[in-house]
């Protein structure tokens, strides 16, 4: 459980323990064969008595526990003196944990299922425990149940994401398509961007699946699988053209990434870092990229203009290529501020010996404005759609738009 939930449960147990005058309080979960004790409040510790102590993480067979026997009706929810009831007196746990009085209520989820029990006990018989104390215990058990519902729903969502990502990785249903990147002055294809596509049952858009992979700790594995599949196509690529692959900062700094790309012609590879990717440490990222860039690999910052993070990437990483977000491209004819941003980026890359690539070009009017603004390279449906194959688009077809 997350730290926040654990703190809440610990606080609830501490309040109940103090308010009802108990020695130990705990939250248990009913599993197929055991009661599992996830949270235990026992300030006395293990050393004050010779008897064993209940600790978080312990699990006991159903028939040995008060929790199970209360939940199935073998024992009442409120027992002021365990020695007064033959069934509880004979339970081995009564002696082992020195349980002289016990109180416990079910923790019910919104769908009606019983998750487990919220209970407490004392090492001396307590004749003062009463129905009001049971009502207090139920209030806190309901509170715990509400938060457990949220936890269970969150875990179910995470498991669904994990299963979807694993299905893609295990089934090999990851495909790569290649979209041409074109010199919009000469209208010649200069390279390709490799884009991931997913097929099969439950397939979803790439941005969603990569985000889910990040949520479940599989992002690097999924990205490396896509990058390897893309780079394996390089022998079919005309020697003068480059291949651009997308990678998150966490993947780039991994040893697996360095080992993978080092098997390919580095001078023909462009690594794109997306605007949305969080960079924990720019120095670590620059250190990982340095040996690759020394051997000719170029760095691109994707989605420039879509948010603050891209500008920070640009200033910190000094990329060779700035990729203009398609939302900027599509508004150039109507938004003066976007045109000013493009001019500024073009000027910046001239100073840093880089260049701008405009993404999402779909209209001849966008192409014309980009040329006027000094952008020399672009990609988009107007210039070529993503394809499973790598043969160049006919240069004659592109030159018709010049």
N, C-alpha and C positions, 0 to 999 in steps of 0.2 A: 504494500500500500504506500501511497505517497506520504511524504512527511506531514503535510497538512492534515490528512485524514488520521494518521497515527496520533498526532497531537490532540485532535478532537476526541478520539476514543480514549486516550489516556486521561484527558481532563474529565470526561464523563465518568469514567471508572473511579477517579479520585474523589469526585464530588459525591457519588453514590456511597462509596466506602465510608467517607467521613460522616455524611448525613445519617446513614443507617447504623453507624457504629460497628461496622464489620472489620475483620482483619484482612481479608483478601477479596478483591472483586476481579471479574474476568469476563472476556467475550470469547465464545467458542463458535466453531463452525461444524455443522453436521456433514460429514462426508459419508461415503458408502459404508465404511467399516469402522471409522474412528470419529472421535470428537477431537478437533484440532483447536488448541488454545492460542489464538493469535495475539491477544492482549491480556496482560495480567498486571494488576496493581497490588503489589505486596511489599510495602515499605520495610517490613521487618527483615527481609532478605532470607537467605538460606541457613544462616548460622545461629539463629536465636533458639531453635529447637532441634532436638535430635531427629524429628520426623522429616520426611522428604518435603520438598516445596514444589509448587506449581510454577512453571516458567513459560513465557511466551515461546511458542514453537513446539511445546510438548503435545503429544497426542496419545490418547488412551482408547482401548477397545470400548465400543458402545456400552456393553453390558456392565462395565466397571464404573461408569460415570453417573453422577447425579444428573448432568445435562440430559443425557439420553433417557434416563428413567423418568425424569420429570416430563419430558416432551411427549412420551408415550403413555403417561398416566400411571406409571407404577409408583410414583412418589408425588406428593403435593408440591405446589410451587413454594409454599412457606412451611419450613420445618424449624420450630423453635428449639427442639431438642432431638437430635438424631438418634439418641439412645432409646427414645420413647417409641420408635417405629421399628419393628423387627426387620423390615426390608433394608432400611438405611443402616441399621445397626450391624447387619451382616456384610455390607459392602466393604471390600478390602480397602477402597479408597478412603473410607471414613476414618480408619485407623492410620493409614499411610499419610494422609494430609491433615490428620487431627481435626476433622470436621465435626463440630459439636452443634452448630446451627447452620441452616442453609436457606437461601432465598434465590429464586431464579425464574425468569420469564422468557418466553420465546421472542426471538427477533424475526418479525415477519416482513417480507418484501411486498412491494406493491402488487405483484402478480399473485399473491396469496401463498407463495412458498415460504417455508420456515428455513431461514438461513442457518440459525443456530440459537444460542442462548446467551442472555446476559445474566450473570449470577454473582453471588457473593456468599462467603461463609465466615464464621467465627470459630475460634478454638475453644470457646466456652458456650454453653447453652445460653440462649438469649430469649427469655420469655416476653420481652417487650416488643419483639417484631410483630407487626400486625398488617391488616389489609391496607392501611394507608401507606405503609412502607412498600407493599406490593404495587400500589398505584404509582408511587414515585419511581420504582424500578421500571414500570411499563412506560412511563413518560420518556425516560432516558433510552429504553430499548427502541421505542418508536423513532427517536432522534437518530440513533445509530442505524436503524433500518433504512431511513431516508438516505443517509450518506452512503451506506453499502449499496443501495440501488444505483446511485450515481456511479460508484466505483465499478460495479458489475457491468453497467451499460458502457462505460468507457473501455473496460477491458474487452468487451465483446466487439466494439468498434475497432480497437487495435488488432484483435485477432483476425477480424475480417480483412483488414488491410494487409496484415502479415500473410495470410493465406493467399490473397490475390497476387501479391508480389512474388511469393514463393512459386505459385502456379506458373507465372511467366518465366521465372528463372529455371524451374525444373522441366518445363515442357519445351523450352526453346522457342516460345511464341513471340520473341522479340525480333522485329524486322528493322532494317535500316533503309531509308530512302535518301536520295541525294538531290539537293536543290542547287542549281547553278548560281554562282556569283559572277557578275558580268562587269567588265569595264564599260561604263555607259557612254564613254567618249568614242571608243573604237567599236563598241558592241561585240566584243569578243569575250568568251568565257575564260575566266582566269582561275577559277577554282570551284569547289563544291562544299556546301555545308551538309554534314551527315545528321539526319533527323531520325529519331526513334519512332517506331509505330508498333502497336501491340495488337495481337489477334487472339482468337479463341474465346471461350465462354467468359463472360464477365470483363471483357476488355474495356478499358476506359482511356480517355485522352492522355497523351504522354505527360503533360504537366501535372495531372492529378496523380498518376501512378508514381512518378518520381517523388512527388510530395509525400505520398503514402509510404514509399520506401524510406524516406528520411525519417518519418514518424516512427517506424519500426526498426530502425538501425540497419537497413539493408541498402542504403543509398549508394555507397561505394561499390558494392557487389553488382547492383543493377547498372550503374554508370560504366563500370569497367567492362561488363558484358557487352553493352552497346558500343563502347569505344573499340573494343577488340573486333567486333563484327564489322564496324566501319573501316578500320585500318586494314583488315584483311582484303578489302576491295581495292587497295591502292595499286596493286600490279595492273589493274585494268584502267588506271587513270593515266592520261597522257602526261608525259614526263614534266612538262612545263607548268602543269596545274597543281594547285595545293588542295588539301583536304582539311576542313575545319570540323573539329569535334567539341562537344560541350562537356564540361566537367565542373563540379562544385569544388570550392576551396578545400573541403575536407577530403575529397578524393585526390586532388592534385598533390597534397602533402603526404599521401600514403606511399609507402615503398612499392606497393603493387602497381601503382600508376607509373612510376618511374621505370620499373622493370618492363612493363608492357610497351610503352611508347618507344623505349630504347631499341626495340627490334625493328623499327621502321625508319624510313628516311626523314630525320627530324626537320630538315630544312624545308620539307614540303607539308609540314603539319602546322595548323593553327589551333591553339587551345582557346576556347571561348569560356569566359567566366561570366555567368549571368548576373544581371543587376539585382535579382532577388536573393542571390546566395549571400549568406552572412559570412563575413570574414572575421574569425576570432583573433587572429594575429597576422597582420600584414607582413611582418618581418619573416615569419615562418613560411608564408606563402611565397614570398620573393626568393627566399633561400632555396625552396624546392624547385622553383622555376628557373633559377639562375643557370644550372648546368645545361638545361634544355635550350634556353635562349642563346647561350654561348655557341651551341651547335646549330643554330639557325631556326629553331622553332619560334614562331611568332605568337604573341599573346593578343587576344581580342577581349574587349569588354562589351558584353551584349546588352541590349535594351537601353542604351544611353538615352537620357532625356525622360525616361518613364518614372524616375524617382531620384531621391537624394543619394541612395547607395551607389548608383552608377557613377556619379560625379566623384564620390569618394574613392571608388575603385580606380578611376582614371588618374586622379591626383597621386594616389599611393603606389599604383602598379606601373605607371608609365607604359601603357599598352602600345603595341604597334598598330593596332586597328581599333577604331571606335565604331561600333555597330549602332546605327541610329534606329531607335524603336519605331515600329510601324505606326504607332499612334501619332508620332511627329510627322512622318512621311505623308500620312493621309490628310493632315490639316494644313499643309504648307500653302495651299492656294487660298486659304481663308484666314490664317492666323499669322499675324506679323511677328508675334513673339517667338513662334516656332521657327520662322525663317531667320530671325536674329540668333536663335540658339544654334541653328545649323551653321550660319556664318562663323559664329564664335568657335564651334568645334572644328570646322575646316581650318580656321586660322591657327587654332591650337595644334592640330596635327601637322601643319606646315612647320611650326616652330620645333616640334618634337620628332620630325621626320617619319610621321605615321600617315595614316589616311582614314577617311570615313567611308563606311559601307552603309548605304541606306537599305533598310529592310521594308518589306511589304509594298513594293512598287506595283501598282495595279492599273494605273492610267497613264496615258501619254502625257497628260498635263503635269503629273507628278514628276515624270522623267525629265521634262523640259525645265521645270523649276529647279530640280536638283542639279542639273548641268549649269544653270545660271548661277547657282550658289557655290559652285566649285567642287561639288561632290563627283568623284570619278568612278566609284564602284557601287553596285547595288544588286539586290535580289528581290524577287517577288513574282507573282503569277504572270505579270506582263512579260517578264524575261525568261521564265521557265518554271514549271511546276515541279515539285519533288517527284522523283522517279526511282524505281527499284534498280534501274540500270544506270551505268555511268558514261555511256557514250556522249560525246559533246553534242549540244544543240547545234544545228546547222548554222554556221556563222552568217551565211547569206540571209537567213530568215531574220537574224538579229539586226543586221545592217540596214534592213528596210526601215527600221525605226530610228535610224540615225538622223 
